Amino acid sequence: MIKSMTGYGSAKGASGKLEITVELRSVNNRFLDCSVKLPRVYTCLEDGIKSRVGKAISRGKVDVLITVDASKAEDTVIRVNVPVAQSYMAALTELSERFGVPNDATALGLARMQDVLTVTRAETDVEQLGRDIDEILSRALEDFNSMREREGKRLYDDISSRADEVERLVGLAEERSPQTVAEYRRRLEDRLRELLEGTAPDEARVVTEAAIFADKTAVAEETVRLRSHLSQLRELIKSSEPVGRKLDFLVQEFNREANTIGSKGNDVQMARIVVDLKSEIEKIREQIQNVE
């Protein structure tokens, strides 16, 4: 069944002591536009993430937000630069002895001296982090697609009900078309009688004029094509493949046939049918804009 282009999904996991959260959000777009936000230090993983998203989503503007929480990771290491500390102590001792001042050096004071302490961060295994993010992203995509499928079901139900209404209106147009010909023939006969002052009109002429009118106003070709389009529409919305673009093109064909029926009809009732028909087609078109 069809999927909606709009959706949200998320998943959490870990890579070592790093806590990772992946969120996906999407809105309608003609093509796939994937944007990835993650800590700058891990930007090397961005292309792989976009590739993974592209395998699961074909259309829509997709925002992927990846946060990496390192607050619980013991990734900070502080070391004493012993040679530098020894040099500072020797210099302080020399100052004390040469100038006769107390040597009040403390560990805290020494630690504040430049380069006595070095702070380093434990290296992150970026390849392993990439694999862990990919696994969490897969779960987020499952959650994301589940929501899109639920939205797709609602779209399917709405489009199906409107397709039924279009079919009903097509039936009304088919019924009305020959009635307009019969009414035109009666008006033509009445007009000719008036012109001929009550004399019976030439039947051959009436038949010819009615046939010409019927040919100009016949909508059978358009209604047959509309029924064919409806059949295609119902098949497409059952598909689990991305069919949004095909549906968009198909609805253009719906509009073309409806416009032709409207241009042929010179009857108030037929005009009303066409207005209702085009209204339902427009509602289908609006819904199709949400289909992947």
N, C-alpha and C positions, 0 to 999 in steps of 0.2 A: 504494500500500500504506500501511497505517496507520503513524503515527509515535508514538514514545514521548514522554511529557511531560518526561522527564529527559534532560539532555544538557549538553554543554560545548563551547564554541567560542571561538577567539581569532584575532586578526589584528593586525599591526603596520603602521605607515606613518608618514608625515611630513606636516607642514604647515609649509612653509618650513624653518626650522631646529628646529622643535619635533618631538620624537619622540612618537608617539601609540601606545598599546596599548589594545585593546578586548577585554574578556573577557565571556563570557555563561555563566551557570550557571542551571539550572532544576531544580525538583522538582515533584511533583504538587500540583495545586490545582484546585478545582472551576471557577474562573474565571481570567482573565488578571490577574495581579498583578505589575506591572513596577516594579522599583526601580532607580534610576540613581544611581551615585556617580561624581562627577567633581569637579575642582578648583572651589572656590567661585566663583572669578572667571568661570567659564564656565557658571554655573547657568542662564543665559538659553537655553542649548541643550537643556536637559533635556526640555522638552515635545516638541521635534522628534524627539529620540531615542526617546522613548516611543511616539510616533506611528509611527515607522519599525519598531519592534519589533512593535507591534500589527498591522501589515500582514503580518508573517511568522509570527506565533505567535498561536494563538487561546486556549490554556489553559495554565495552569502558573504557578508562582511563579518569575519570572525576575529574576535579579540581573545588572545590567549595570555593569561596572567599567571606567571610562575613566581612564587615567593620561596625563598630559602632562609629558614630560621636557624642561625648558628649559635643561639644563646646557650644551648646545652652542650655544645661541642667544646671539648678541651683542646682548642686549637692554638692557644697562646702559650709560648714557651719563653721564660725569662732566664737568661744565663749571665754569670759573672765573668767579665773579661779580666781574668786574674792578673796577667802581666800589667795591664793598665792600672788596676787597683794597687798593685805593689809599687808601681812608679809613683802614684799619688801619695802613698803612705811614706815612702822614702823621702819624697820632697817635703812633706809636712814635718817629718822628724828633723830633717836638716834645717828647716826654718825655725823650729823650736830651739834647737841647740845653738844655732848661730846668733839668733837675736834674743835668746833668753825669754821666750814667751812660752806659756803652757801649750802643750800638745793636746788639745781637747777634741781630737778627731773622734767621730762616732760612725757607726755603720750607716745610719741614715744620711749623715752628711757626706760620707764617702759615696753612697749610692747616687747622690745627686750630682756627683762629678760627671763630666761629659765622658761618654763611652764606657763607663764602668759596668753598666748593665745593658744588655742587648735583648730586645724583644723581637721574637720571630713567631711566625704563624706556621702551624703544621700544614704541609702541602695537601691539597684536596686531589683525590684521584678523579680527574675530570671525566675520564672514559667511563668509570664505574658510575659516577654521578649521572652521566648522560643515559646510561642504561636504566638506572633507577627512575629518572624523570620520564623516560619513554614508557615504562611500566605503569607509572601513576597517570600519565597522559592517556594511556589506553583505557584505564578505568574511568577517567573523566569523560572521554569520548563516548563510552558506553552510556554513562548517565546523561550526557548531552543528547545522544541519539534517541534515547528512551523518551525524553521530553519532546523531541521533534516528531517522533512517531505518534505520540498522544495528540499533539497539535495537528498532525497530518490526518488522523482519524476524524477530527472535527471538520477539517477542510473537506475531506472525502464525503462526509455526511451532508454538508451544506451544498457542495457542488452537485452531488447526486440528486438532491431534492430539487434544485433549480433546473437541472437537466430534464427532470420529469415535467416541470412546469413548461419549459421550452417545447418539449414534445407535445404537450397538450395544446399549446398555442399554435404549433405547426398544424395540428389536426384541425383546429378552428379555421386556419387560413385555407386549408384544403377544402373544407366544407363551404366556406364563404365564396371562393373563387367562381364556381359555376353558378351560384345564385346571382352574382353580379351580372353575369352574362345574360341570364334569363330576365333579370330586371331591366337591363339595357334593351333587350329585344322588345319588351312590352312598351317601354318608353318610346322606342323608335317607331313601333306600329302606331301608337297613339299620336305621335307627332305627324307621321305621314297622313293619317286619317284627317287630321286638322288641316293639313296643307291641301289635301285632295277633296276637302269639303265632304267628308263622310264616305267617300268611295274607298273600297277595300284596296290596301296597298299591294304593290307587286311583291308576291311572296319570295320570288327569287332574289329580289333586291334586299329584302329584309334578311334573308338567310345569309347573303353575301356580307352585308354590313355586320351582322352578328358574329359571323365567322372571323372577320377582320378584328373586331373588338376582342373576341375570345383569345385570338392569337396574341394580341398586344398585352392582355391582362392575365394570361395564364401563368400560374406560379408553380406548376407541377415540377418543373426542373429544379427550381430553388428548394422546394420542400423535400424533394428526394435527396438533394445534396445535404440539406440540413439534417435529415434523419441519418444519413451516412456519417456526418460529422459527430452527431450525438453518439453513435455506436463507437466511433474512435475515442471520443472523450471518455466514455465509460470504461473502455479497455485501458486507457492510459492511466486513469486515476487508481486503477487496481495494481499498477506496477510498483515494485519496490525500487526500481531504478530511477535516477533523476530524469524527470519528464517535464519540468517547468517550461523550458524553452519550446518544446513541441506543443504544449498546451497553449502557450501564448500565441503561437502561429495559428493553431487551430481556431482559437476564438476570433482571430482576425477574419478567418473564413466564415465563421458564423455571422459576423457583422456584415460582411460583403453580401451574403445571401439575404439577410434581413433588409438591408438597404435596397436591394433589387426588388424585393416584394413590395416594399414601401413605394418605390417609384412607379411600379406597375399598377398598384391599387389606386383607384379614383373613387373610393367608396368610404364613407364615414366609419362603418363597422370594421372594414379591413384596416383602416388607418389606426383604429384603437387597438386592434390585435397586434399590429406592427409596433406600436409604442410600447405595449406590454412586453412583447418579444424582445425588443432592444433593451428594455430595462432589465430583464432577467439575464440577458447576455452580458450586460455591463457588470452586474453583480458577480457573475461567474468570472469575468475578467479580473475584477478586484481581488477575488479570492485566489486566483491563479498566481497573482503577483507574489504570494507567500509560499508557493510550492517550489521545492528544490529542483 
